[in-house]
Amino acid sequence: MPDDCNITPDAENARPQWEELSHLVNGLAHEIKNPLSTVRLNLRLLSEDLARFDDAEHDRIRRRLQLVADEAQRVEDTLRDFLHFAGKVDLSLEQADVVDILDELQDFFAPQASACNVVLRTSLPDHPVVCRLDVGLIQQALLNLMLNATQAMSTSGGELLLRVTDSDGSASIEVTDTGPGIPPEDIEHIFDAYWSTKPDGSGLGLPTVRRIVREHRGQLTVDSEPGKGTRFVMFLPCDAE
């Protein structure tokens, strides 16, 4: 694992402040989410009431209500993504085999990859690679990387490679695609919150992935070449307490 993956004393000192901020974020998010759910429910009820009328004027009102409902849903989705990024992370650590995790993800993701003309391949060691992980969060992070790679190759297809290696008490998980790559001027921004090249992207996917990896005291790296593809690598310690 690269030397800079370890948490520095300054980072340790900053953890209490981050946890306090995360607590405030969670509280604020729930205060927003509850009335937002009420708004969406009442919009649906109003739309059902208007459905009794079969005329152009009521159709126009229903369409406007649907626009409002769609925007409310978008706000709720954004709020969910924000909570994943900035909310408090409580790791549920357990001894887990990284090879098994990738094996399961391959089976789960293969149909979606195939539907996008993407060939999914794996390169896995023939021995267990056991680390203390929050399996659900690591799966979430890997799926995010796999979805991004598949979407990047959705136009003309390509190959998606998942690779696991281990050495010196650490594991590395590579997610490599043969897509169009990331322009050099964009690389420095891909982990910035709310920065996205996708018209409907939240800009929180990759920052959330990096945060999950860092919560495991690991590191996430990326290298990309326009026209040839992109490779993300998770470095995870296998001796974390």
GROMACS elastic network, one bead per residue, 0.5 to 0.9 nm:
[ bonds ]
;  ai    aj funct       b0    kb
    1     4     6  0.84344   500
    1     5     6  0.70663   500
    1   167     6  0.82326   500
    1   168     6  0.77972   500
    1   169     6  0.83738   500
    1   170     6  0.60818   500
    1   171     6  0.76640   500
    1   172     6  0.77494   500
    1   218     6  0.81412   500
    1   219     6  0.80922   500
    1   235     6  0.58060   500
    1   236     6  0.73505   500
    1   237     6  0.74178   500
    2     5     6  0.58607   500
    2     6     6  0.85801   500
    2   219     6  0.78111   500
    2   235     6  0.77873   500
    3     6     6  0.67004   500
    4     7     6  0.78705   500
    4     8     6  0.86693   500
    4   219     6  0.79243   500
    5     8     6  0.89790   500
    5   214     6  0.79020   500
    5   217     6  0.65450   500
    5   218     6  0.53278   500
    5   219     6  0.51362   500
    5   220     6  0.86863   500
    5   235     6  0.79671   500
    5   236     6  0.86976   500
    5   237     6  0.89910   500
    6   214     6  0.89333   500
    6   217     6  0.61751   500
    6   218     6  0.71141   500
    6   219     6  0.83896   500
    7    10     6  0.80441   500
    7    11     6  0.58697   500
    7    12     6  0.66790   500
    7   214     6  0.85031   500
    7   217     6  0.66433   500
    7   218     6  0.87976   500
    8    11     6  0.51152   500
    8    12     6  0.63618   500
    8    13     6  0.87601   500
    9    13     6  0.62234   500
    9    14     6  0.86099   500
   10    13     6  0.50742   500
   10    14     6  0.62069   500
   10    15     6  0.87878   500
   11    15     6  0.63134   500
   12    15     6  0.52646   500
   12    16     6  0.80038   500
   13    16     6  0.67851   500
   13    17     6  0.80208   500
   14    17     6  0.54625   500
   14    18     6  0.62752   500
   14    19     6  0.87560   500
   15    19     6  0.60628   500
   15    20     6  0.85744   500
   16    19     6  0.50481   500
   16    20     6  0.61543   500
   16    21     6  0.85895   500
   17    20     6  0.50962   500
   17    21     6  0.61713   500
   17    22     6  0.85435   500
   18    21     6  0.50477   500
   18    22     6  0.60326   500
   18    23     6  0.85761   500
   18    88     6  0.85125   500
   19    23     6  0.61709   500
   19    24     6  0.87292   500
   19    87     6  0.85959   500
   19    88     6  0.63616   500
   19    89     6  0.86512   500
   20    23     6  0.50860   500
   20    24     6  0.64256   500
   20    25     6  0.86924   500
   20    88     6  0.86724   500
   21    24     6  0.51151   500
   21    25     6  0.61417   500
   21    26     6  0.86549   500
   21    86     6  0.85005   500
   21    87     6  0.83514   500
   21    88     6  0.84415   500
   22    26     6  0.61432   500
   22    27     6  0.86208   500
   22    83     6  0.88027   500
   22    86     6  0.60999   500
   22    89     6  0.83671   500
   23    26     6  0.52151   500
   23    27     6  0.63229   500
   23    28     6  0.87265   500
   23    87     6  0.69919   500
   23    88     6  0.62533   500
   24    27     6  0.51382   500
   24    28     6  0.61553   500
   24    29     6  0.85111   500
   24    87     6  0.85874   500
   25    28     6  0.51737   500
   25    29     6  0.59826   500
   25    30     6  0.86007   500
   25    83     6  0.75539   500
   25    86     6  0.70499   500
   25    87     6  0.60792   500
   25    88     6  0.82398   500
   26    29     6  0.51271   500
   26    30     6  0.62431   500
   26    31     6  0.86189   500
   26    83     6  0.68315   500
   26    86     6  0.82992   500
   26    87     6  0.56144   500
   26    88     6  0.72167   500
   27    30     6  0.53522   500
   27    31     6  0.62734   500
   27    32     6  0.88234   500
   28    31     6  0.50258   500
   28    32     6  0.63599   500
   28    33     6  0.86187   500
   29    32     6  0.51530   500
   29    33     6  0.59967   500
   29    34     6  0.87450   500
   29    79     6  0.68803   500
   29    80     6  0.85477   500
   29    82     6  0.86968   500
   29    83     6  0.72909   500
   29    87     6  0.89605   500
   30    34     6  0.61205   500
   30    35     6  0.89688   500
   31    34     6  0.58667   500
   31    35     6  0.72783   500
   31    36     6  0.89401   500
   32    35     6  0.59962   500
   32    36     6  0.61804   500
   32    37     6  0.87973   500
   32    76     6  0.89449   500
   32    79     6  0.86026   500
   33    36     6  0.50082   500
   33    37     6  0.61242   500
   33    38     6  0.87382   500
   33    76     6  0.69688   500
   33    79     6  0.77836   500
   34    37     6  0.52956   500
   34    38     6  0.65763   500
   34    39     6  0.89072   500
   35    39     6  0.62002   500
   35    40     6  0.87059   500
   36    39     6  0.50194   500
   36    40     6  0.62928   500
   36    41     6  0.86358   500
   36    72     6  0.70748   500
   36    73     6  0.87803   500
   36    75     6  0.85346   500
   36    76     6  0.74019   500
   37    40     6  0.51541   500
   37    41     6  0.61628   500
   37    42     6  0.86776   500
   37    72     6  0.86101   500
   37    76     6  0.83431   500
   38    41     6  0.51006   500
   38    42     6  0.62101   500
   38    43     6  0.85778   500
   39    42     6  0.52836   500
   39    43     6  0.61641   500
   39    44     6  0.87213   500
   39    69     6  0.83576   500
   39    72     6  0.78748   500
   40    43     6  0.50923   500
   40    44     6  0.63111   500
   40    45     6  0.87519   500
   40    68     6  0.87142   500
   40    69     6  0.60374   500
   40    72     6  0.66183   500
   40    73     6  0.76455   500
   41    44     6  0.52152   500
   41    45     6  0.63389   500
   41    46     6  0.87308   500
   42    46     6  0.60574   500
   42    47     6  0.84840   500
   43    46     6  0.51155   500
   43    47     6  0.61608   500
   43    48     6  0.86608   500
   43    65     6  0.65382   500
   43    66     6  0.78846   500
   43    68     6  0.80058   500
   43    69     6  0.64320   500
   44    47     6  0.50867   500
   44    48     6  0.62587   500
   44    49     6  0.87079   500
   44    65     6  0.83484   500
   44    66     6  0.83843   500
   44    69     6  0.77532   500
   45    48     6  0.50712   500
   45    49     6  0.62490   500
   45    50     6  0.87126   500
   46    49     6  0.50321   500
   46    50     6  0.62295   500
   46    51     6  0.86304   500
   46    62     6  0.83443   500
   46    65     6  0.80923   500
   47    50     6  0.51254   500
   47    51     6  0.62106   500
   47    61     6  0.85420   500
   47    62     6  0.57650   500
   47    63     6  0.88529   500
   47    65     6  0.68611   500
   47    66     6  0.78218   500
   48    51     6  0.50823   500
   48    52     6  0.73525   500
   48    62     6  0.88970   500
   49    52     6  0.60052   500
   49    53     6  0.81803   500
   50    53     6  0.57007   500
   50    54     6  0.85032   500
   50    58     6  0.63440   500
   50    59     6  0.79672   500
   50    61     6  0.80906   500
   50    62     6  0.67663   500
   51    54     6  0.70400   500
   51    58     6  0.78364   500
   51    59     6  0.80233   500
   51    62     6  0.78305   500
   53    58     6  0.63822   500
   53    59     6  0.81235   500
   54    57     6  0.86543   500
   54    58     6  0.70090   500
   54    59     6  0.73085   500
   55    58     6  0.56947   500
   55    59     6  0.62679   500
   55    60     6  0.88261   500
   56    60     6  0.61753   500
   56    61     6  0.87647   500
   57    60     6  0.51899   500
   57    61     6  0.64950   500
   57    62     6  0.88031   500
   58    61     6  0.50016   500
   58    62     6  0.61276   500
   58    63     6  0.85949   500
   59    62     6  0.50628   500
   59    63     6  0.62325   500
   59    64     6  0.87326   500
   60    63     6  0.51753   500
   60    64     6  0.64109   500
   60    65     6  0.87623   500
   61    64     6  0.51083   500
   61    65     6  0.62254   500
   61    66     6  0.86403   500
   62    66     6  0.61486   500
   62    67     6  0.86770   500
   63    66     6  0.50180   500
   63    67     6  0.63330   500
   63    68     6  0.88003   500
   64    67     6  0.50779   500
   64    68     6  0.64288   500
   64    69     6  0.86613   500
   65    68     6  0.50886   500
   65    69     6  0.61151   500
   65    70     6  0.85806   500
   66    70     6  0.60145   500
   66    71     6  0.85638   500
   67    70     6  0.51074   500
   67    71     6  0.63255   500
   67    72     6  0.86641   500
   68    71     6  0.51489   500
   68    72     6  0.61749   500
   68    73     6  0.86347   500
   69    72     6  0.50040   500
   69    73     6  0.61719   500
   69    74     6  0.86032   500
   70    73     6  0.50601   500
   70    74     6  0.62229   500
   70    75     6  0.87406   500
   71    75     6  0.62380   500
   71    76     6  0.86226   500
   72    75     6  0.50992   500
   72    76     6  0.62620   500
   72    77     6  0.86710   500
   73    76     6  0.50068   500
   73    77     6  0.61345   500
   73    78     6  0.85457   500
   74    77     6  0.50599   500
   74    78     6  0.61203   500
   74    79     6  0.85130   500
   75    78     6  0.50578   500
   75    79     6  0.60696   500
   75    80     6  0.86139   500
   76    80     6  0.61849   500
   76    81     6  0.86805   500
   77    80     6  0.50739   500
   77    81     6  0.62819   500
   77    82     6  0.85798   500
   77   202     6  0.87936   500
   78    81     6  0.51159   500
   78    82     6  0.60857   500
   78    83     6  0.86257   500
   78   202     6  0.66086   500
   78   204     6  0.89057   500
   79    83     6  0.61735   500
   79    84     6  0.86797   500
   80    83     6  0.51641   500
   80    84     6  0.63813   500
   80    85     6  0.87586   500
   81    84     6  0.51244   500
   81    85     6  0.63332   500
   81    86     6  0.87042   500
   81   202     6  0.74214   500
   81   204     6  0.64915   500
   81   205     6  0.77161   500
   81   208     6  0.84458   500
   82    85     6  0.50008   500
   82    86     6  0.58620   500
   82    87     6  0.73713   500
   82   202     6  0.87915   500
   82   204     6  0.69651   500
   82   208     6  0.87585   500
   83    86     6  0.52731   500
   83    88     6  0.80593   500
   84    87     6  0.58024   500
   84    88     6  0.83090   500
   84    89     6  0.82438   500
   84   204     6  0.85106   500
   84   208     6  0.65978   500
   85    88     6  0.87073   500
   85   193     6  0.86969   500
   85   204     6  0.65888   500
   85   205     6  0.80299   500
   85   207     6  0.68616   500
   85   209     6  0.83734   500
   85   211     6  0.72144   500
   85   212     6  0.86710   500
   86    89     6  0.84760   500
   86   208     6  0.80882   500
   86   211     6  0.88246   500
   89   212     6  0.82272   500
   89   215     6  0.78293   500
   91   133     6  0.79019   500
   91   134     6  0.56449   500
   91   137     6  0.81608   500
   91   215     6  0.79137   500
   91   216     6  0.82408   500
   92   133     6  0.74096   500
   92   134     6  0.50198   500
   92   135     6  0.79716   500
   92   136     6  0.86435   500
   92   137     6  0.89856   500
   93    96     6  0.87249   500
   93   132     6  0.56262   500
   93   135     6  0.75497   500
   94   131     6  0.78761   500
   94   132     6  0.50375   500
   94   133     6  0.54859   500
   94   134     6  0.64482   500
   94   135     6  0.76379   500
   95   130     6  0.62779   500
   95   131     6  0.55811   500
   95   133     6  0.64783   500
   95   134     6  0.88458   500
   96    99     6  0.87973   500
   96   100     6  0.79681   500
   96   101     6  0.79450   500
   96   129     6  0.79969   500
   96   130     6  0.52912   500
   96   131     6  0.56037   500
   96   132     6  0.61597   500
   96   133     6  0.63753   500
   96   134     6  0.84739   500
   96   135     6  0.71803   500
   97   100     6  0.53482   500
   97   101     6  0.65370   500
   97   102     6  0.89711   500
   97   128     6  0.57376   500
   97   129     6  0.51957   500
   97   131     6  0.65522   500
   97   132     6  0.88164   500
   98   101     6  0.50201   500
   98   102     6  0.63358   500
   98   103     6  0.85682   500
   98   128     6  0.72936   500
   98   129     6  0.54766   500
   98   130     6  0.61399   500
   98   131     6  0.71278   500
   98   133     6  0.89238   500
   98   135     6  0.89245   500
   98   164     6  0.77006   500
   98   171     6  0.80633   500
   98   173     6  0.84105   500
   99   102     6  0.52833   500
   99   103     6  0.61024   500
   99   104     6  0.87035   500
   99   124     6  0.64031   500
   99   125     6  0.73130   500
   99   126     6  0.85893   500
   99   127     6  0.80492   500
   99   128     6  0.62120   500
   99   129     6  0.61878   500
   99   130     6  0.82568   500
   99   164     6  0.70228   500
  100   104     6  0.61695   500
  100   105     6  0.85587   500
  100   128     6  0.79490   500
  100   129     6  0.87306   500
  101   104     6  0.53120   500
  101   105     6  0.62318   500
  101   106     6  0.86843   500
  101   135     6  0.77126   500
  101   138     6  0.86896   500
  101   139     6  0.72846   500
  102   106     6  0.60747   500
  102   107     6  0.87426   500
  102   122     6  0.81182   500
  102   124     6  0.82440   500
  102   139     6  0.84326   500
  102   142     6  0.87674   500
  102   162     6  0.74313   500
  102   163     6  0.84178   500
  102   164     6  0.82427   500
  102   173     6  0.88438   500
  103   106     6  0.52289   500
  103   107     6  0.65861   500
  103   108     6  0.88071   500
  103   122     6  0.81558   500
  103   124     6  0.84348   500
  104   107     6  0.52634   500
  104   108     6  0.61809   500
  104   109     6  0.85658   500
  105   109     6  0.58249   500
  105   110     6  0.81806   500
  105   139     6  0.75476   500
  105   142     6  0.84465   500
  105   143     6  0.77331   500
  106   109     6  0.53012   500
  106   110     6  0.57221   500
  106   120     6  0.74013   500
  106   121     6  0.79890   500
  106   122     6  0.76826   500
  106   162     6  0.83608   500
  107   110     6  0.55351   500
  107   111     6  0.80366   500
  108   111     6  0.72678   500
  108   112     6  0.83578   500
  109   112     6  0.55317   500
  109   113     6  0.62658   500
  109   114     6  0.87191   500
  109   120     6  0.84120   500
  109   143     6  0.82232   500
  109   146     6  0.84066   500
  109   147     6  0.89817   500
  110   113     6  0.51079   500
  110   114     6  0.60715   500
  110   115     6  0.86169   500
  110   118     6  0.88023   500
  110   119     6  0.81982   500
  110   120     6  0.64224   500
  111   114     6  0.51060   500
  111   115     6  0.61878   500
  111   116     6  0.88296   500
  112   115     6  0.50925   500
  112   116     6  0.65487   500
  112   117     6  0.89239   500
  112   118     6  0.85059   500
  112   150     6  0.86037   500
  113   116     6  0.52486   500
  113   117     6  0.64497   500
  113   119     6  0.66004   500
  113   120     6  0.65619   500
  113   146     6  0.89434   500
  113   147     6  0.86626   500
  113   150     6  0.65390   500
  113   160     6  0.84065   500
  114   118     6  0.53400   500
  114   119     6  0.64255   500
  114   120     6  0.77886   500
  115   118     6  0.74126   500
  116   119     6  0.88283   500
  116   150     6  0.70127   500
  116   151     6  0.79693   500
  116   153     6  0.76754   500
  116   154     6  0.53157   500
  116   155     6  0.80358   500
  116   156     6  0.85038   500
  116   157     6  0.63463   500
  116   158     6  0.88795   500
  117   150     6  0.88676   500
  117   153     6  0.81965   500
  117   154     6  0.70448   500
  117   155     6  0.86590   500
  117   156     6  0.73638   500
  117   158     6  0.67813   500
  117   159     6  0.86520   500
  118   150     6  0.67886   500
  118   153     6  0.71577   500
  118   154     6  0.75806   500
  118   156     6  0.86770   500
  118   159     6  0.53799   500
  118   160     6  0.67097   500
  119   157     6  0.78871   500
  119   158     6  0.62707   500
  119   160     6  0.60847   500
  119   161     6  0.83839   500
  120   158     6  0.88391   500
  120   159     6  0.60067   500
  120   161     6  0.60849   500
  120   162     6  0.78520   500
  121   159     6  0.73589   500
  121   160     6  0.61182   500
  121   162     6  0.62858   500
  121   163     6  0.85509   500
  122   160     6  0.83587   500
  122   161     6  0.55080   500
  122   163     6  0.56906   500
  122   164     6  0.83898   500
  123   161     6  0.74103   500
  123   162     6  0.62360   500
  123   164     6  0.65317   500
  123   165     6  0.87366   500
  124   127     6  0.85203   500
  124   162     6  0.79885   500
  124   163     6  0.57974   500
  124   164     6  0.53249   500
  124   165     6  0.73368   500
  125   128     6  0.74353   500
  125   129     6  0.81461   500
  125   163     6  0.86351   500
  125   164     6  0.67713   500
  125   165     6  0.68356   500
  125   166     6  0.86121   500
  129   164     6  0.85029   500
  129   165     6  0.81856   500
  129   166     6  0.68535   500
  129   170     6  0.88025   500
  129   171     6  0.70972   500
  129   238     6  0.80979   500
  130   133     6  0.88854   500
  130   171     6  0.84864   500
  130   238     6  0.64787   500
  131   169     6  0.89312   500
  131   170     6  0.80396   500
  131   171     6  0.78790   500
  131   236     6  0.78392   500
  131   237     6  0.69199   500
  131   239     6  0.67121   500
  131   240     6  0.75517   500
  132   135     6  0.87559   500
  132   216     6  0.85414   500
  132   237     6  0.81879   500
  132   238     6  0.63218   500
  132   239     6  0.73123   500
  132   240     6  0.63512   500
  132   241     6  0.75054   500
  133   136     6  0.86185   500
  133   137     6  0.83140   500
  133   138     6  0.73083   500
  133   216     6  0.70871   500
  133   236     6  0.88979   500
  133   238     6  0.86436   500
  133   240     6  0.87916   500
  134   137     6  0.55495   500
  134   138     6  0.62642   500
  134   139     6  0.86538   500
  134   216     6  0.81758   500
  135   138     6  0.52062   500
  135   139     6  0.60555   500
  135   140     6  0.85301   500
  136   139     6  0.51472   500
  136   140     6  0.61532   500
  136   141     6  0.87268   500
  137   141     6  0.61828   500
  137   142     6  0.86211   500
  137   209     6  0.88401   500
  137   212     6  0.67221   500
  137   213     6  0.89020   500
  138   141     6  0.50729   500
  138   142     6  0.61614   500
  138   143     6  0.85058   500
  138   209     6  0.84698   500
  138   212     6  0.71626   500
  138   213     6  0.76457   500
  139   142     6  0.51472   500
  139   143     6  0.59842   500
  139   144     6  0.84968   500
  140   143     6  0.52058   500
  140   144     6  0.62147   500
  140   145     6  0.88224   500
  140   209     6  0.79437   500
  140   212     6  0.89368   500
  141   144     6  0.52010   500
  141   145     6  0.65059   500
  141   146     6  0.87804   500
  141   205     6  0.84811   500
  141   206     6  0.83538   500
  141   208     6  0.75583   500
  141   210     6  0.81021   500
  141   212     6  0.69473   500
  141   213     6  0.79712   500
  142   145     6  0.51230   500
  142   146     6  0.61312   500
  142   147     6  0.85544   500
  142   173     6  0.88886   500
  142   175     6  0.79394   500
  142   209     6  0.78063   500
  143   147     6  0.59428   500
  143   148     6  0.84431   500
  144   147     6  0.51697   500
  144   148     6  0.61709   500
  144   149     6  0.86152   500
  144   205     6  0.66888   500
  144   206     6  0.76229   500
  144   209     6  0.73397   500
  145   148     6  0.51646   500
  145   149     6  0.61921   500
  145   150     6  0.86449   500
  145   175     6  0.69700   500
  145   205     6  0.84364   500
  145   206     6  0.76694   500
  145   209     6  0.79257   500
  145   232     6  0.77391   500
  146   149     6  0.51004   500
  146   150     6  0.61138   500
  146   151     6  0.85606   500
  146   160     6  0.77825   500
  146   162     6  0.88871   500
  146   175     6  0.69470   500
  146   176     6  0.87049   500
  146   177     6  0.87311   500
  147   150     6  0.50792   500
  147   151     6  0.60554   500
  147   152     6  0.85120   500
  148   151     6  0.51931   500
  148   152     6  0.61821   500
  148   153     6  0.88055   500
  148   205     6  0.88634   500
  149   152     6  0.51060   500
  149   153     6  0.64704   500
  149   154     6  0.86835   500
  149   160     6  0.72484   500
  149   175     6  0.81842   500
  149   176     6  0.77177   500
  149   177     6  0.59043   500
  149   178     6  0.84087   500
  149   179     6  0.71674   500
  149   229     6  0.89747   500
  149   230     6  0.79961   500
  150   153     6  0.51643   500
  150   154     6  0.59528   500
  150   157     6  0.80534   500
  150   158     6  0.83508   500
  150   159     6  0.86772   500
  150   160     6  0.74722   500
  150   177     6  0.78738   500
  150   179     6  0.82624   500
  151   155     6  0.80909   500
  151   179     6  0.89554   500
  152   155     6  0.75684   500
  152   157     6  0.87109   500
  152   177     6  0.85222   500
  152   178     6  0.88937   500
  152   179     6  0.57189   500
  152   180     6  0.68959   500
  152   181     6  0.81437   500
  153   156     6  0.60103   500
  153   158     6  0.58994   500
  153   159     6  0.82441   500
  153   177     6  0.79025   500
  153   178     6  0.73374   500
  153   180     6  0.72671   500
  154   157     6  0.53959   500
  154   158     6  0.81541   500
  154   179     6  0.86579   500
  156   179     6  0.86388   500
  157   178     6  0.85739   500
  157   179     6  0.78700   500
  158   177     6  0.72579   500
  158   178     6  0.56006   500
  158   179     6  0.65312   500
  159   176     6  0.81358   500
  159   177     6  0.57157   500
  159   178     6  0.55971   500
  159   179     6  0.79949   500
  160   175     6  0.71101   500
  160   176     6  0.57198   500
  160   178     6  0.68825   500
  160   179     6  0.88929   500
  161   174     6  0.75657   500
  161   175     6  0.58493   500
  161   176     6  0.51021   500
  161   177     6  0.63835   500
  161   178     6  0.89237   500
  162   173     6  0.71389   500
  162   174     6  0.56191   500
  162   176     6  0.66464   500
  163   172     6  0.80208   500
  163   173     6  0.56900   500
  163   175     6  0.68121   500
  163   176     6  0.83129   500
  164   171     6  0.70653   500
  164   172     6  0.57137   500
  164   174     6  0.64376   500
  165   170     6  0.86374   500
  165   171     6  0.58269   500
  165   172     6  0.53760   500
  165   173     6  0.67931   500
  165   174     6  0.85611   500
  166   169     6  0.72058   500
  166   170     6  0.56874   500
  166   172     6  0.61592   500
  166   173     6  0.88848   500
  166   238     6  0.89469   500
  167   170     6  0.56102   500
  167   171     6  0.65854   500
  167   172     6  0.85642   500
  168   171     6  0.84657   500
  168   238     6  0.89270   500
  169   236     6  0.89321   500
  169   237     6  0.62633   500
  169   238     6  0.52889   500
  169   239     6  0.61052   500
  170   235     6  0.68763   500
  170   236     6  0.55742   500
  170   239     6  0.73605   500
  171   234     6  0.79787   500
  171   235     6  0.58192   500
  171   236     6  0.52068   500
  171   237     6  0.63115   500
  171   238     6  0.65355   500
  172   233     6  0.64101   500
  172   234     6  0.53809   500
  172   236     6  0.62173   500
  172   237     6  0.87928   500
  173   232     6  0.81827   500
  173   233     6  0.54924   500
  173   234     6  0.50484   500
  173   235     6  0.66849   500
  173   236     6  0.81849   500
  174   231     6  0.66866   500
  174   232     6  0.57133   500
  174   234     6  0.64776   500
  174   235     6  0.88975   500
  175   230     6  0.82066   500
  175   231     6  0.56427   500
  175   232     6  0.52405   500
  175   233     6  0.63958   500
  175   234     6  0.85477   500
  176   229     6  0.72888   500
  176   230     6  0.57004   500
  176   232     6  0.63734   500
  176   233     6  0.84150   500
  177   180     6  0.88290   500
  177   181     6  0.83983   500
  177   228     6  0.83823   500
  177   229     6  0.53123   500
  177   230     6  0.54791   500
  177   231     6  0.64799   500
  178   181     6  0.76033   500
  178   227     6  0.80727   500
  178   228     6  0.56520   500
  178   230     6  0.67635   500
  178   231     6  0.89397   500
  179   182     6  0.89085   500
  179   226     6  0.84177   500
  179   227     6  0.69110   500
  179   228     6  0.63218   500
  179   230     6  0.69399   500
  180   183     6  0.88913   500
  180   225     6  0.79816   500
  180   226     6  0.56039   500
  180   228     6  0.60115   500
  180   229     6  0.54758   500
  180   230     6  0.79738   500
  181   224     6  0.54940   500
  181   225     6  0.52747   500
  181   227     6  0.56226   500
  181   228     6  0.59577   500
  181   230     6  0.52468   500
  182   185     6  0.83010   500
  182   186     6  0.64921   500
  182   187     6  0.64129   500
  182   223     6  0.86344   500
  182   224     6  0.57967   500
  182   225     6  0.65373   500
  182   226     6  0.56909   500
  182   227     6  0.85490   500
  182   229     6  0.76441   500
  182   230     6  0.69954   500
  183   186     6  0.53619   500
  183   187     6  0.65850   500
  183   224     6  0.79166   500
  183   225     6  0.74146   500
  183   226     6  0.58692   500
  184   187     6  0.53689   500
  184   188     6  0.76973   500
  184   224     6  0.80817   500
  184   225     6  0.79973   500
  184   226     6  0.80072   500
  185   188     6  0.67359   500
  185   189     6  0.79748   500
  186   189     6  0.53931   500
  186   190     6  0.64154   500
  186   197     6  0.89372   500
  187   190     6  0.55892   500
  187   191     6  0.83257   500
  187   222     6  0.83024   500
  187   223     6  0.83606   500
  187   224     6  0.81413   500
  188   191     6  0.74007   500
  188   192     6  0.82106   500
  189   192     6  0.52287   500
  189   193     6  0.86543   500
  189   195     6  0.67902   500
  189   196     6  0.85403   500
  190   193     6  0.82071   500
  190   195     6  0.66371   500
  190   196     6  0.71789   500
  190   203     6  0.81690   500
  190   206     6  0.68515   500
  190   207     6  0.78056   500
  191   194     6  0.88375   500
  191   195     6  0.76821   500
  191   203     6  0.83284   500
  191   204     6  0.80638   500
  191   205     6  0.84955   500
  191   206     6  0.56169   500
  191   208     6  0.85471   500
  191   209     6  0.89947   500
  191   210     6  0.75945   500
  192   195     6  0.55837   500
  192   196     6  0.85950   500
  192   203     6  0.74991   500
  192   204     6  0.79001   500
  192   206     6  0.82204   500
  192   207     6  0.64396   500
  193   196     6  0.85334   500
  193   202     6  0.85613   500
  193   203     6  0.56596   500
  193   204     6  0.54060   500
  193   205     6  0.85241   500
  193   206     6  0.83382   500
  193   207     6  0.61010   500
  193   208     6  0.87338   500
  194   201     6  0.83095   500
  194   202     6  0.59508   500
  194   204     6  0.56890   500
  194   205     6  0.89520   500
  194   207     6  0.88345   500
  195   201     6  0.84641   500
  195   202     6  0.77475   500
  195   204     6  0.76497   500
  196   199     6  0.76873   500
  196   200     6  0.85668   500
  196   201     6  0.58873   500
  196   202     6  0.69228   500
  196   204     6  0.83192   500
  197   200     6  0.87168   500
  197   201     6  0.72670   500
  197   203     6  0.82875   500
  198   202     6  0.82693   500
  198   203     6  0.83397   500
  199   202     6  0.88548   500
  201   204     6  0.80871   500
  201   205     6  0.84485   500
  202   205     6  0.71279   500
  203   206     6  0.73617   500
  203   207     6  0.77746   500
  204   207     6  0.53475   500
  204   208     6  0.59123   500
  204   209     6  0.85964   500
  205   208     6  0.52637   500
  205   209     6  0.63293   500
  205   210     6  0.88354   500
  206   210     6  0.61885   500
  206   211     6  0.85460   500
  207   210     6  0.51457   500
  207   211     6  0.61739   500
  207   212     6  0.87204   500
  208   211     6  0.50291   500
  208   212     6  0.62163   500
  208   213     6  0.86802   500
  209   212     6  0.52228   500
  209   213     6  0.63619   500
  209   214     6  0.86941   500
  209   220     6  0.82369   500
  210   213     6  0.51382   500
  210   214     6  0.61208   500
  210   215     6  0.85782   500
  210   218     6  0.89244   500
  210   219     6  0.73903   500
  210   220     6  0.59562   500
  210   221     6  0.88948   500
  210   234     6  0.88215   500
  211   214     6  0.50138   500
  211   215     6  0.60514   500
  211   216     6  0.86749   500
  212   215     6  0.51298   500
  212   216     6  0.65921   500
  212   217     6  0.89435   500
  212   218     6  0.86922   500
  213   216     6  0.52065   500
  213   217     6  0.66248   500
  213   218     6  0.51923   500
  213   219     6  0.59444   500
  213   220     6  0.65772   500
  213   234     6  0.70497   500
  213   235     6  0.79506   500
  213   236     6  0.73723   500
  214   219     6  0.59112   500
  214   220     6  0.78626   500
  214   236     6  0.89117   500
  215   218     6  0.72111   500
  216   219     6  0.85626   500
  216   236     6  0.69407   500
  216   237     6  0.77147   500
  216   240     6  0.79776   500
  217   235     6  0.89283   500
  217   236     6  0.70255   500
  217   237     6  0.69967   500
  217   240     6  0.78132   500
  218   234     6  0.71735   500
  218   235     6  0.53723   500
  218   237     6  0.62892   500
  219   233     6  0.81554   500
  219   234     6  0.59220   500
  219   235     6  0.51559   500
  219   236     6  0.68634   500
  220   232     6  0.70060   500
  220   233     6  0.56953   500
  220   235     6  0.63268   500
  220   236     6  0.88756   500
  221   231     6  0.82558   500
  221   232     6  0.56838   500
  221   233     6  0.52748   500
  221   234     6  0.67062   500
  221   235     6  0.82080   500
  222   230     6  0.72689   500
  222   231     6  0.56647   500
  222   233     6  0.63892   500
  223   229     6  0.87847   500
  223   230     6  0.59637   500
  223   231     6  0.54820   500
  223   232     6  0.67275   500
  223   233     6  0.87726   500
  224   228     6  0.76325   500
  224   229     6  0.58499   500
  224   231     6  0.62016   500
  224   232     6  0.86180   500
  225   228     6  0.54570   500
  225   229     6  0.57731   500
  225   230     6  0.65336   500
  226   229     6  0.64858   500
  226   230     6  0.82761   500
  236   240     6  0.88539   500
  237   240     6  0.58552   500
  238   241     6  0.89895   500
